[in-house]
Amino acid sequence: MKLLERAQKRKETAMLILEELKLLDKWNTIGQAFVVGATAYDLLVDHDIDIETFCTHPNAAEAMAILADLTSNTKVLELKYRNYLKTPFNGIYFKIQYEQMPSEIWNIDMWLFSETRDGPLSRDLVSLMNDALTNESQNIILTIKEELLKKSLVLPSIYVYEAVLDYDIQCTEEFLNWIEQQDVDIQTNWRPSKK
């Protein structure tokens, strides 16, 4: 199966999981929810789904209340939250581990932000990324991401996107050389510069 086909299959699975758990419906009861990251760009390699929700006043208890019924779903292995409001992330983080099938665990990362939050937001990248991506750049990105996963190298995917789209990185070796010069421990405001 080709790279783009594999990514599309993963996206279809991700959307089925979101529908089964009614996650967008749940988050939309307290704010405006967006599927972001690799799922939104059709660049899924690992079993990860990312959601950002924006509301007037982020409240962990309110969010946990809308997620509480997920604890009765036998496929939901973990549900946790962490308060990052007093950090540069300035949001509340929630995570679900979902067992799609034995040996296939999906991580669902969810952020709850204030509508007025400053700083980089994945929501704002979706249309820019989808405008910038071509079949060729998608294939290069997916190849690098798959090879990083095989090497058990965990790096933020946004740097793969930046390397390929803005620096014409063509392979994993070039990416690994490039990433050595980047500070991956800070939040990045990167946006694609070309289409």
C-alpha positions, 0 to 999 in steps of 0.5 A: 500500500502506498504512503498516501493510501496508508495515511488515508486509511489511518485518517478514516480510522481516526474519524471513526474513533472520533464519531464513536466517542462523539468527541467533537460533539462533546467538546462543541457543547462547551466551545468550538472544537477543531481536529488539528495536526496530522489528521487534519493534514492527511499526514497520519503515521502514528495512532494520534488524534489532536483536537483543540477547543476554544471557549470563554473560560476554560474549566477542567471540571466542566470538561471532565464532566462531558468526558466522564461517560467515556469511562464506561467504554471498554476501549477507553484505557485512560482518561487524564488531564493536566492544568497548563494554564500557568505555563506558556501553553496557557491551556488545559490538556486532556488525553485519552488512550483508546484501544482500537484493536489489540496492539493498536492503541490510539492517543487522543490529545485534546487542548482546551484554550481560551478564545483569547489565547495568544501564541501558536495554535494548530487550528490556525495552521490547518488551512495554511498547511492544506494549501501548501501541501502537494502530493510530492511534499506529502510523500516526502513528509510521510516517508520521513515520519514513517522512518522516524517512527521505525527508528523510535525517534520522537520529534514534533511533526511540525519540524518535519513539515517546516523542513520539507516545505520551507527548506526542501528537505528530501529525506530522513538523513537530511532531516536529521542533520537539519533538526540538530540545528533546531531548538525543539523544546520551545513552542514554534510560531512556524507557518508554511512560507510557500505554496 
